[in-house]
Amino acid sequence: MTGGAGFLGRYVVERLRAQGVEPFIPLVENWDLTQAGDVDRLFAEQEPELVIHLAAEVGGIGANRANPGRFWYSNLVMGANVLEQSRLHGVEKLVVVGTICAYPKFTPVPFKEEELWNGYPEETNAPYGIAKKALLVGAQAYRAQYGLDAIYLLPVNLYGPGDNFAVESSHVIPAQIRKMVEAKKRGEREVVLWGDGSPTREFLYVDDCAEAITLAAERYDGPDPVNIGTGSEISIRELAETIAELTGYEGELVWDTSKPNGQPRRCLDTERAARLFGFRASTPFRAGLERTVAWYGERAAP
């Protein structure tokens, strides 16, 4: 399983182990997935029957703006190498995990899988989103020509304990949690947040996503992409107010409108996942957020 040491990967590993499966996790120090020779060696040594491809170069809006070329290249090439070696080594099942960033900027809400090609992605994360969307084309093409059982999943924004809280690369939930926890400790009277707070986002608790991946690996064998989410959305402003409440931060939330908002709305139609492999998210958003705040609070520097 590529990306098994990452945020989502660790949760998938736990679920697989609970089912009596011990996945092999290639670490970047030993296998560079952007190098075809390394990926060939990996597949030759491990002879996998099931491959779950989670490895990705990813980050929030700031990271996407700073690294468009690297995010495009790394995600495209890693996925292409995994697809090709899965074909060459006779893998029985390949699960490719894509991204919500692949959808067009102005996709009608809720996002249906049929809308995936009806426009260009939001500009700040388009290189990443397009690279990931290209892997859907590859999965479908390899299925059609070579009979490779490759499936493609589209998770919405993830959050939960163990997320990336780094200043330069974190997504919106860990970024806001860190800002407010640190502002509270320093006694700061305001926290500055990106954009105007109006965009909406859908968030999926990371362990729910891990459940969806394991269910799809076991039950789904089709060519069509499948959304993975909750089907509900929240504005970034309401999110920030909720995080302020949960962290106990009582200062002012200031919106820096010189920074980009990103995609105006994100909310998925999740019926295909329910119909095809029985997945529905089960973690209430506030409960998951409370766990995430508590996890970071226990580990934040005093």
C-alpha positions in Angstrom: 0.0 0.0 0.0 1.6 3.3 -1.1 1.2 6.2 1.3 0.6 3.8 4.2 2.7 5.9 6.6 0.6 9.0 5.8 -2.4 10.5 7.5 -5.1 8.5 5.7 -2.8 5.5 5.2 -2.3 4.8 8.9 -6.0 4.5 9.4 -6.4 2.2 6.4 -3.5 0.0 7.8 -5.4 -0.3 11.1 -8.5 -1.4 9.4 -6.7 -3.9 7.2 -4.9 -5.3 10.3 -8.2 -5.7 12.1 -9.3 -7.9 9.1 -6.1 -10.0 9.5 -4.3 -8.4 6.5 -0.7 -7.1 7.0 0.0 -4.6 4.3 3.4 -3.8 3.0 4.2 -0.1 3.2 7.0 1.1 0.9 8.9 4.1 2.5 10.1 6.9 0.4 13.7 6.4 1.7 13.7 3.0 -0.1 11.3 3.5 -3.0 10.8 6.7 -4.9 7.5 6.2 -6.6 8.3 8.8 -9.2 11.1 6.6 -10.5 9.9 3.7 -12.7 12.9 1.5 -11.7 12.1 1.8 -8.0 8.4 0.9 -8.6 9.4 -2.0 -10.8 11.7 -3.3 -8.1 9.0 -2.8 -5.5 6.4 -4.9 -7.4 9.0 -7.6 -8.3 10.0 -8.0 -4.7 6.6 -7.9 -3.1 4.4 -9.6 -5.8 1.2 -7.9 -4.6 -2.3 -9.2 -5.3 -4.0 -6.0 -4.0 -2.6 -2.5 -4.4 -4.0 0.5 -2.7 -2.5 3.7 -4.0 -2.7 6.5 -1.5 0.7 8.2 -1.9 0.4 11.8 -3.0 2.1 15.2 -2.9 -0.7 17.4 -1.3 -1.4 20.4 0.8 -3.7 23.4 1.3 -4.2 26.4 -0.9 -0.9 27.9 0.1 1.0 24.7 -0.7 -0.8 24.3 -4.0 0.1 27.9 -5.0 3.7 27.4 -4.1 4.2 24.0 -5.7 2.0 23.7 -8.8 4.7 22.1 -10.9 5.8 19.6 -8.3 2.3 18.6 -7.3 1.3 18.1 -11.0 4.4 16.0 -11.8 4.7 13.9 -8.7 1.1 12.9 -8.5 0.8 12.1 -12.2 4.1 10.1 -12.5 3.5 8.2 -9.2 0.1 7.1 -10.4 1.3 6.2 -13.9 4.1 4.1 -12.5 1.8 2.2 -10.1 -0.7 1.6 -12.9 1.9 0.3 -15.3 3.6 -2.0 -12.8 0.2 -3.3 -11.6 -0.4 -4.3 -15.2 3.0 -5.8 -15.7 3.0 -7.8 -12.5 -0.6 -9.1 -12.8 -2.1 -7.4 -9.8 -5.6 -8.7 -9.1 -7.0 -5.4 -7.8 -5.8 -1.8 -7.8 -7.5 0.9 -5.7 -6.6 4.4 -6.9 -7.5 7.3 -4.5 -8.2 10.5 -6.3 -9.3 13.9 -5.0 -12.2 16.2 -4.8 -10.0 18.9 -6.4 -10.5 17.1 -9.7 -14.0 18.5 -10.0 -14.7 21.7 -12.1 -14.7 25.0 -10.2 -18.4 25.6 -10.7 -19.8 22.1 -10.4 -23.5 22.1 -9.5 -24.0 21.1 -5.8 -24.2 18.3 -4.8 -21.3 17.1 -7.0 -22.3 14.1 -9.0 -19.6 11.9 -10.6 -21.1 12.6 -14.0 -20.1 16.2 -13.7 -16.4 15.4 -13.3 -15.5 16.5 -16.9 -17.8 19.4 -17.3 -15.3 22.2 -16.7 -11.8 23.2 -15.4 -10.9 22.8 -11.7 -10.5 25.7 -9.3 -7.2 27.5 -10.4 -5.2 27.3 -7.2 -5.3 23.5 -7.1 -5.9 22.7 -10.8 -2.4 21.1 -11.4 -2.9 18.7 -8.5 -6.5 18.0 -9.4 -5.8 17.4 -13.1 -2.9 15.1 -12.4 -5.1 13.0 -10.1 -8.0 13.0 -12.7 -5.6 11.7 -15.3 -5.3 8.6 -13.2 -9.0 7.9 -13.6 -8.4 8.0 -17.4 -5.5 5.6 -16.9 -7.4 3.2 -14.7 -10.3 3.0 -17.2 -7.9 2.6 -20.1 -6.0 -0.2 -18.5 -9.2 -1.9 -17.6 -10.4 -1.7 -21.2 -7.2 -2.8 -22.8 -5.5 -5.1 -20.3 -8.3 -6.2 -18.0 -6.8 -4.6 -14.9 -9.4 -4.4 -12.2 -8.6 -0.7 -11.2 -11.2 1.3 -9.3 -11.1 5.0 -8.6 -12.4 6.8 -5.5 -12.9 10.5 -4.9 -12.7 11.4 -1.2 -13.8 14.8 0.0 -11.6 16.9 2.4 -10.4 14.8 5.3 -9.7 15.7 8.9 -9.0 13.9 12.2 -6.3 13.1 14.8 -2.9 12.7 13.2 -3.6 15.3 10.4 -0.8 17.5 9.1 -0.6 20.7 11.2 2.4 22.2 9.5 2.2 26.0 9.0 3.1 25.9 5.3 1.2 22.9 4.0 -1.8 22.1 6.2 -5.4 22.1 5.1 -8.1 24.4 6.5 -9.1 22.4 9.7 -5.7 21.8 11.1 -4.5 25.3 10.0 -7.4 26.9 11.9 -7.0 24.7 15.0 -3.3 25.5 15.2 -3.8 29.2 14.8 -6.4 29.4 17.5 -4.6 27.2 20.0 -1.5 29.2 19.6 -3.3 32.5 19.7 -5.0 31.5 22.9 -1.7 30.5 24.5 -0.1 33.9 23.6 -3.2 35.9 24.6 -3.6 37.4 21.1 -6.8 39.3 20.5 -7.3 38.3 16.9 -6.6 35.5 14.4 -6.3 36.3 10.7 -7.9 33.7 8.4 -7.7 33.4 4.6 -10.5 34.6 2.3 -13.8 36.0 3.3 -15.3 32.8 5.0 -18.1 32.4 2.5 -17.0 29.2 0.6 -18.5 25.9 1.8 -16.7 22.6 2.3 -17.6 19.1 3.1 -15.4 17.3 5.5 -15.0 13.5 6.1 -13.5 12.0 9.3 -10.4 10.1 8.3 -11.4 6.8 9.7 -14.7 6.9 7.8 -12.6 7.3 4.6 -10.5 4.4 5.6 -13.6 2.3 6.0 -14.8 3.3 2.5 -11.5 2.3 1.0 -11.5 -1.1 2.5 -15.2 -1.7 1.6 -14.5 -0.6 -2.0 -11.5 -2.9 -2.2 -13.6 -5.8 -1.1 -16.9 -5.1 -2.9 -16.5 -2.8 -5.9 -15.1 -3.8 -9.3 -16.4 -1.2 -11.7 -14.9 1.4 -14.0 -16.9 4.4 -12.8 -15.4 6.9 -10.2 -17.1 7.0 -6.8 -17.5 9.9 -4.4 -16.5 9.3 -0.8 -18.0 11.8 1.6 -20.8 12.8 4.0 -23.1 14.7 1.7 -23.3 17.8 3.9 -21.4 21.1 3.8 -20.4 23.9 6.2 -19.1 27.5 5.5 -15.5 28.3 6.3 -16.8 31.1 8.5 -19.0 28.7 10.5 -16.2 26.2 10.7 -13.9 28.9 12.2 -16.5 29.9 14.7 -16.9 26.2 15.8 -13.2 25.7 16.1 -12.9 28.9 18.2 -15.6 27.5 20.5 -13.9 24.1 20.8 -10.4 25.5 21.4 -11.7 28.1 23.8 -10.4 31.0 21.7 -12.4 34.2 22.5 -10.6 36.7 20.3 -11.7 38.2 17.0 -11.7 36.3 13.7 -10.3 38.6 11.0 -10.8 37.6 7.3 -7.9 38.5 4.9 -9.8 39.0 1.7 -6.5 39.5 -0.3 -6.1 35.7 0.1 -8.0 33.3 -2.2 -11.2 31.6 -1.2 -10.6 28.5 -3.3 -13.6 26.7 -4.8 -16.9 28.4 -4.0 -18.7 25.3 -2.8 -17.9 21.6 -2.2 -20.5 19.1 -1.4 -20.8 15.5 -2.8 -23.6 13.3 -3.9 -22.7 10.1 -2.0 -25.4 7.7 -3.2 -23.2 5.8 -5.6 -20.9 4.6 -2.8 -23.9 3.6 -0.7 -25.4 1.7 -3.6 -22.2 0.0 -4.9 -20.4 -1.0 -1.7 -22.6 0.0 1.2 -20.6 3.0 2.5 -22.2 5.8 4.5 -20.1 8.0 6.8 -21.0 7.5 10.4 -18.9 10.1 12.4 -20.8 13.3 13.3 -18.8 16.3 12.2 -18.7 18.0 15.7 -17.6 14.8 17.4 -14.8 14.3 14.9 -13.8 17.9 15.3 -13.7 17.6 19.0 -11.4 14.5 18.8 -9.1 16.4 16.4 -8.9 19.5 18.6 -8.2 17.3 21.7 -5.5 15.3 19.8 -3.7 18.5 18.8 -4.1 20.1 22.2 -2.4 17.2 23.8 0.6 17.5 21.5 0.9 21.2 21.0 4.0 22.8 22.5 3.4 24.6 25.8 
